[in-house]
Amino acid sequence: MMVAETLRKAIENLVDAKLVDALARPDGLNRLLAHRRTGVASPDIRNAERRLEEMLGEMLSVADAVPDSTAEHAEQAA
């Protein structure tokens, strides 16, 4: 699976978790607002946030591991 597709799915999972929490559970909008103020969220939202953070971390570690070809070309030109 492409990285962009995996990232898109992780973002969609977080949005879905927040929508379900806000719309399908009693007092959901107040809970969602409280989450924005305090950072305390339902387990579903926390899990979706964790998956998104893991995905972003993986993407950044892969990007750091790949040599920057533009820097190599600049050094060779100098």
C-alpha positions as CSV (number, residue, x, y, z in Angstrom):
1,M,0.0,0.0,0.0
2,M,1.3,3.4,-0.8
3,V,2.3,5.7,2.0
4,A,-0.2,8.4,0.9
5,E,-3.0,5.9,1.0
6,T,-2.0,4.6,4.4
7,L,-1.8,8.2,5.7
8,R,-5.2,9.0,4.2
9,K,-6.8,6.0,6.0
10,A,-5.2,7.0,9.3
11,I,-6.6,10.5,9.0
12,E,-10.1,9.2,8.0
13,N,-10.1,6.8,11.0
14,L,-9.4,9.8,13.3
15,V,-12.2,11.9,11.7
16,D,-14.6,8.9,11.8
17,A,-13.8,8.3,15.5
18,K,-14.5,11.9,16.3
19,L,-17.7,12.0,14.3
20,V,-19.0,8.8,15.9
21,D,-18.2,10.2,19.4
22,A,-19.8,13.5,18.6
23,L,-22.9,12.3,16.9
24,A,-23.7,8.8,18.1
25,R,-23.1,9.1,21.9
26,P,-25.0,11.2,24.4
27,D,-23.5,14.7,25.0
28,G,-21.0,14.0,22.3
29,L,-20.5,17.6,21.2
30,N,-19.7,18.7,24.8
31,R,-17.2,15.8,25.1
32,L,-15.6,16.8,21.8
33,L,-15.2,20.4,23.0
34,A,-13.8,19.2,26.3
35,H,-11.3,17.1,24.4
36,R,-10.1,20.2,22.6
37,R,-9.7,22.1,25.9
38,T,-8.2,19.3,28.0
39,G,-6.8,16.7,25.7
40,V,-8.9,14.0,27.4
41,A,-10.6,11.8,24.8
42,S,-12.5,8.6,24.4
43,P,-10.4,5.4,23.9
44,D,-11.5,5.2,20.2
45,I,-10.2,8.8,19.6
46,R,-7.0,8.1,21.5
47,N,-6.4,5.0,19.5
48,A,-7.0,6.7,16.2
49,E,-4.7,9.6,17.2
50,R,-2.0,7.1,18.2
51,R,-2.3,5.3,14.8
52,L,-2.0,8.6,13.0
53,E,1.1,9.6,15.1
54,E,2.7,6.2,14.4
55,M,2.1,6.6,10.7
56,L,3.6,10.0,10.7
57,G,6.6,8.8,12.7
58,E,7.2,6.0,10.3
59,M,7.0,8.4,7.3
60,L,9.5,10.7,8.9
61,S,11.9,7.9,9.8
62,V,11.8,6.6,6.3
63,A,12.3,10.2,4.9
64,D,15.4,10.6,7.2
65,A,16.8,7.3,6.1
66,V,16.6,8.2,2.4
67,P,19.7,10.1,1.3
68,D,18.9,13.6,0.0
69,S,20.1,13.5,-3.6
70,T,19.8,17.3,-4.0
71,A,22.4,17.8,-1.2
72,E,24.7,15.3,-2.9
73,H,24.4,17.2,-6.3
74,A,25.1,20.5,-4.6
75,E,28.3,19.1,-3.0
76,Q,29.4,17.6,-6.3
77,A,28.9,21.0,-8.1
78,A,30.9,22.9,-5.5
